[in-house]
Amino acid sequence: MIELTVQLLKELAPAAWRIEKSEEETAELFFVKRQLDTRRLKDVSRLRVTVFRDDEDGSRGFTAVDLTPGLTEAEIRKKLEEGYYAAAFAMNPGYRQPDPVQAAIAPADTPLMTLPLSESAGRMAAALLAGDDHPQAFLNSAEIFVIRTHTHILSSEGTDVSWSEARVKGEFVAQCREPEDVEIYKDFEYDALEEAALTALVRDTLAFAADRARAQKVLASGEYDLVLTGDNVREILDYYLARASAYMIYPGYSSWQRGTLVQPAEKGYESLDLSLQASAPFSSEGIPMKDRVLLDMGVLKTIPGVNRFCRYLDTEPTGEYRKIRCDNEGSCSLAELKKGPCLWAVTFSDFQLDPMSGYFGGEIRLAYLIGEDGSVTPVTGGSVSASILETQGRLLLSQERFTSACYEGPEGIRFRGVSVAGSKEAEA
């Protein structure tokens, strides 16, 4: 199908074109409580073709069309022609395509790449169920997906690259019925068979569900030292990747420039060292990807982004990154990080950070109010509302590490003096 598509593209003669062929194998497991309900194997192939069109004034537009197996030559031709026509209505300032690259990357010799998908899924399922050992809480349901993807990219400039990658992801619901019926949803994603990490995640989430069932609505409004852990730390640190990206800087949404101190730390607190981690050897545009320094002691070192926006900024195209690593070793243990008085917020209805404004927060489902005397009270209700711009200079990180497909770094982060709105019952 690729050969036919290339032939039709040459006949259409757009300004440029790129083909991304993706073959995805997936093993899927669905559980109801501890019982396997459904087992499924999938094999999906997709061809995405991006066609570029230039105008007389030097502007360039592009459109992507998806081609599925089974299409006739006439149907493929029609889709390409429709995409080329639509590109005329999406014009932007002209730019140069990525430099051509030719390489075939051998698959990594890792268990997730070499083992049969069903075996990897079985191992992760065993790890998930191993964590289901809480006396009050239990797994209500769970889903596991082991995905192996083979990608091949061709372009009119001469790029011809291919590689393979694998990941495991899924979700589960932890439930506790007494003294209040509570459910906590949790998703996960790893780029390796992180069996111990998944077992620990399930165990922790079940404990949180049990504590949420007995949590009190006694949180008063005020300023607290806020402790966040796990995926919430990644949500915070993703702010720096978003603000540093070329797609934010070029239109002026971000004023950051390479060499700017973007995270000024106060004395006694930590300056961030962040790295961009290449999850694949090439981007979806065929740009070679490698690990890069994002922040060094709070100073911006790299402006990452897709080819178009990097060309506009006259900086090296890097491709888009989805994984960051925090290289800080941490100033104290997680136990010391959670030393009272503080509020350790564990689960939210929807915890988010807005990269445009810098505000982060969400409605608290479970937090632990830790007193100066070491007392711990599970609480619920209320919400966190703070600005990273006001809190980033007074942060501390834990020495313990946390790993997922999108983040590697300290498991915990502590901010000083974060505004928290208490629960209505507490205020009454």
N, C-alpha and C positions, 0 to 999 in steps of 0.2 A: 504493500500500500504506500510505503514511503517513496518508492521509485516512481510510481504513477503520480503521486502528489508533486514531486519535484519536477517531473515532466510538464505537468499542467501549470505549475508556477512559472516555469521558463516561458511557456506560451503566453501567459497573462502578463509577464514582464512588469511586476511592481517595482518600486524603487529599491526595495529590499524585502527579504522574507526570512522567517525562522520557523523551523519545525521542532516540536518537542514531543517525542514518543515516550509514553509512560506505560509500563506493564506492571501491574500491581497484583500480588498474590496475598491473600488474607485468610487467616484461620480465626474463626469467631466462636466464642463460647458464651452462653447465656445461662445464668444461674437464678433459680428461685430458692431463696434461703441457701442451703448447702447442696441442693440437688441440681445437677446439670439438666437444664430444660431443653436447650437447643445447641447443636453443634453444626457449624457451617463452614465450608471452604469456598472461597471466591477467587476468580481469576479475571481481572478486568484490564482491557487494553484501551488506550486513548491516544489520539493524535491531535495535538493542538497546533494550529498554524497561525502565525502572526504575519500579516501582510502590511507593508508600509507604502505610503503614497506621498509623493512630493508635489507641492504646488509651485507655480511660476515664481512666487515671491520668496521661495526658499523655505517655506514652512513644511512641516512633515506631520502626517497623521498615521495612525495605525489601528488595526482591529484584529482581534483574535477570534478564530472560528474553530470549533471542535468537530473532528471527523471520527465517526464510529465505524467499526468493522462491518462489512456488508454493504456499504454504500457503493453504488455504481459509479462508473467514470463520469457520467453526465451529472450525477448528484454531487460528486466532489467538485466538478468544474463550477456548478451553480453556486455552491457554498463559497468557493474562493472568489468568484466574481462579486457575490453579494458583500463579502467582507471588504474587498477592494473598493467597492462603491461606498460603503459606510465609512471607510477611512477618510474620505473627503470631508466628512462632517465632524472630524475630531482633530483639526489641525492645531499644531503647536510650533513654536520656533524650531527651526531645523537643528539637527545634531548628528554627530557621527556615530555609526554603529560600533559595537564592541569589536576589539581587535580579534582576528581569527585565531582559533586554537584547535589543535588536533591531538587527541589523547584518548586512550581507552584505559580506565582505571580498574585494576583487578579488585574483586570484592575483598573486603577485610576478612581476615581469618578469625572471626569471633563466633561464639556459640549462636548468637542471634542471627548471624548470616549463614552459618553452615548447617545447623541442625534443621531437621524437618519442622515446618511451621507448627504442625500438630504437637510435636514434642515440646517446643518452646511454650506453646499455649498451655500444655499440661503442667509444665513446671511453674508457670506463673499462677495458674489456678491453684496448685498445691500451696504456693506461697500465700496467696490471698486467703485461702481457707485456714491456713495455719494461724492466722491472726484472729480468727473468729473463736476466741476462747474467754470472752468476758462473761462473768456470772449473771449480769442483768441485761446487757445489750447484745445484739446479734445482727448478722448480715441479713437484710431483707431481700436484696437482689444484687446481682453483679453482672458485669459484661467485660470481656477481655478480647482484645483484638491484637493479633500479631501480624504485622504488615511488612512485606518485603517488596521493594520497588526497584525496577530497572529502568533507567532513563537514558535516552539517546537524543542528542540535540544536533541539528544541522542548520546551517545558515547560508545565505547567498554570498556572504563574505568568505566562506571557506571553513567555518567552524564545524568540527565533527568530533564530538566528545560523547562518552558514555560512561556510566558508573552505576553501582548498586548500593542501596542502603536499606536499613531495617529499623523498625521501632516497635514497641509494644505500648498500647494505651488501653484505657478502659475507664470504668466508673463503677461505683457501688453505693448502696444506701445502707447506712447504719441506723438501727432502730432500737429504742428503749420504750417499754410500755408503762412502766411505773416509776414514780408516782404520776407522771404525765406522759402521754403518748407522744414521742418525739422521733423525728427522722432527720438525719444529716446526710446530705449528698456530697460525694467526693469523687473527683476525677483524677486520673494520673496518666503520665506519659514518660517513658524511658527510652533511651537509645541503646540499652543493653539489658541483659536479663538480671535486673536488680531485684532478686528474690527477697533478700533480707530487708531491703527498703520497703517493698510492698507489704510484707508481713508487719513491719513496724507501723506503717501508715494505717493499716486496718486496725491494728491494736489500739493505736492512739485515737482514731476516729470513734471506735466503739466506746472508749473511756469518755470521750467528749460527749457522746450521745447520752450516756448515763448521767454525767454531770449536768448536762442541759436539762434533763428531765426533773432534776431537783434544784435547778438554779433559782435564785431569788431576784425579785425586781426591786433591788435596793440601791441601785447605782445612782448616785447624786450627780448633778451637773457640776462641772468644774474643770480644772486643768490637771492632767495626770501625766506621769511618765508612761508612755505607751510602748509596750513590747509586742512585736509581731514575729511570727515564725512561719517556716515552710514557704508555701506558694505566695503568701502575702508579702514576704520579703522580695520575691521575684517581681511581683506587681509593682512594688516601690522602685526597684532598681531599673525596671524597664523604662521608667521615665527618661533616664539619661540616654538610652538607645534611641527612643522616639525623638527627643529634642535635638539630638546630634545628627539625625538622618537628613540626607540631602533633600528629601521631599518636604521637610518642614522648614529648612533653611532657605531654599530657593524662593518660595513665595513670600518669605518674610514672617512666617508664623513663629520661627525661632531666630533669635539674633546671635546665636552661638557661632563662633569662629574657631578654627584650629589655633591652639595656643591660649585660649581664654580659660581663666579660672572659673569653672561653672559650678563648683561645689566648695565654697569657702568654708573651712572648718574652724570652729572656735578652739581656743586652747583647751587641751584635755579631751578633745573629741577626735574622731577619725576622719581623715581625708580618704576618699574612695579611690581604689585602684581597680578598674574594670577592664575586662578583655572581651573582645568579640570572638566567639568560637564558631569555626566553620563546621556546620553539620553535614555538609556534602562538599565534594571537591570542586563543584561548579555551581553557579547560580542557574536559575531557569532561563537566563539569557546566554548561558555559556561562558560567563565570566569566571576565571579561576578564583577560588576562594581560599583564604588562609586565615589563621588566627591573627588578630590585630589588637593593639592596645587602644582602648576607647578613652579611658581616663587614667592619668598618672598623677597621683596626689591631688585629685580634683581638677586637673587641667585637661582640656579636650585635646586629643591627639589624632583622632580619625573622624572623618565625615563619611559614614557609610551610605550606600544607596544604589538604586538601579542606574543603569547606564544613562538614561535621558537626563535625570536631574544632576548627576555627577558631571556630565558634559557641560550642562548649563553653568555649573559652578567652577568649571575648569579645574576639576580635581579628579583623581584616579577613580574610575568606576570599581566598586568593590563587590557589588551584589548585595542583596538584602540578607541580614543576619536575623536569626530567631533565637539564638542562644547566647547568653552572656555569662561570664564567670567573674565573680568578685574575688580578687586575689588578696584582699586583706586577711591577715591571719586571725584577726579578732583580738580584742583587748581583755576579754575575760570569758569564763565559762558561761554556758547557758544558765546554770543555776545562779551564778553571780549576776548575770544580766537581768534575771527576774527577781532580784532582791528588792523587797519592799522599801518604801511604798511605791506601787506601780499598778498598772492595769495591763494584764496579759490578755489581749483580745485574740481569740482562737478562731471562731467562725462568724461569718457575717451573712446577711441575706444576699448581699451583692457588693463585695469589696472592689473598688475601682480607684484608679488614679487617672485624672484627665491630663494628658500631656500638654494641652493647650493652656490651661490655667494653672496647673500644678496642684490643684486641690485633690485630696484623697480622703477616702472614708467609706462608710457604709453603716447599715443598721446592725447592731450587735445581736447575734443569736446566743453566743456563749463567750464569756470572758471570765478571768479570775482576778478578783480584787485582792491584791496581796498587801497586807499591812506592814508597818514598820517592824512589828513584833514577829513577823513571819506567818501570821494567820492568812489562810486562803479561803476566800468565799466565792463559789461559783455564782455569777450574776448573768442576767439577761435583760434585754431592753435597752433603750437609749441608742445613741449613734456617735460615731467618730466623724469629725469634720475638721480637717487641717490642711495647711498648704506646705508642700515640700520646700518651697522657697523660704518659708519661715522656720522650718524644722531641720533642714539638711545640715546646718552647721553644728548641730548638737546631737549627733548620733553615735551609738556604740554598737559593735558587732560581736557576735559570739565566736568562740574558737571552734565549736562543733560545726560540722559541715552538712550540707543538704544537696542532693543531686536529683535532677529531673532532666527531661529532654531539652528544656529551655533554660535551665539555670544550674549553676554549680557555684557554691559559695557558703558563707556563714548561714547557719540555720536560723539565727535570731537577730533582730535589730531592735534597738531601743532609742526612742525619741524623748527628748525632755520637753515638758510643758505643752501637751497637746490638748486642744479643746474637746471635751466630751459632753454631749447632752444626755442627761440622765433619763431614766424611764419615768413615765407619767405617774406610776404608782409611787415611786420614790419621792417625786416632787410633791405629791399630794400629802 
